[in-house]
Amino acid sequence: MSQRAERDKVRVNIAVKIISFGDSAAIVLPDELLAHFGAGVGDTLHVTAVPGGLRLTTSDPAFAENLAVADRIIAEDRGVLGKLAE
């Protein structure tokens, strides 16, 4: 099993507080949580609204969805794509 799959199986429950940051709001992510994601200062995290809360990921969900669609099209139309490549 990949390291990411192992990480996704582990449930982490850490409370974070929303703080004021200039004219915005921010949350401080503890080192333990960043280590769980394999993320650090300067990395980009993606927040997705899901039923019951928010999902925080290190990968862009839209990119992953587009990649899955491309994989399906390639699998379905392999012959046509092969002809176009000639």
N, C-alpha and C positions, 0 to 999 in steps of 0.2 A: 504494500500500500504506500502511496506517495506521502511525502511529508505534509503536503497541503491537505490530503484526505484525512490523515491522522489528526491534524490540527482542527479540521472542521468537525470531527467527532467529539472533541472536548468542549464541554460547556463551561463558559467563564461567566461569572456573575460578580461584577465589580461596579459599585456605585460611583458615579462621577457627578460633580456639581457644576451647574451652569454658572459662570462668572461673567462679570462685566469686563469688556475689553475694548476700551475706547468707546465708539458709538455702536459697537456690536456686542454679541454674546459669544462666549467660548466655553469649551469644556477642556479640562486637563486630563490627558490620558496617562495613567501610571505606567512606569517602565514595564511592569508585569504584563499589562495589556498589550503594549507595543511589541514586546517580545513574542507574545502569543500570535500576533499577526505577522511577525517578521518585518515590522515597520519601524521607522525611526524619524527623527527630525528631518524635515524637507520632503518626505514622501507624501504622496497623495492618497487619501482614503476617499471612498465613495459611499455616500449615504443614500439608502433606498428606503422609501416608506413601504412597510409590509403590514398586513393585518396585525394589530396589537402592538406595533412599535416601529422601530427603525432597524435596518440592517446595515452594518458597517463592514466594508470589504476593501481589500487592497487592489482588487481588479475591477475594471469598469464593466458593470453588468450589461450595458448596451453592446459593448464590443464582444463580449462572450456570446451574447444572443446572435449578433450578426455573423460571428464565426460559425456557430452551429447551423445557421441557415445556409451559409456558403458550403459547408461540409455536406449537407443534405443535397444541395443542388449538384455538387460535383459527383456524389455517389449516384444520383438518379440519372444524370446526363453525361456520364463518362464517355460514351461513344460519340456523342455530338461534339463534346469538347475536344476529343481526340481528333476528329475531322477538322475542326476549326484550327487546331494547332499545326496541321500539316502545311 
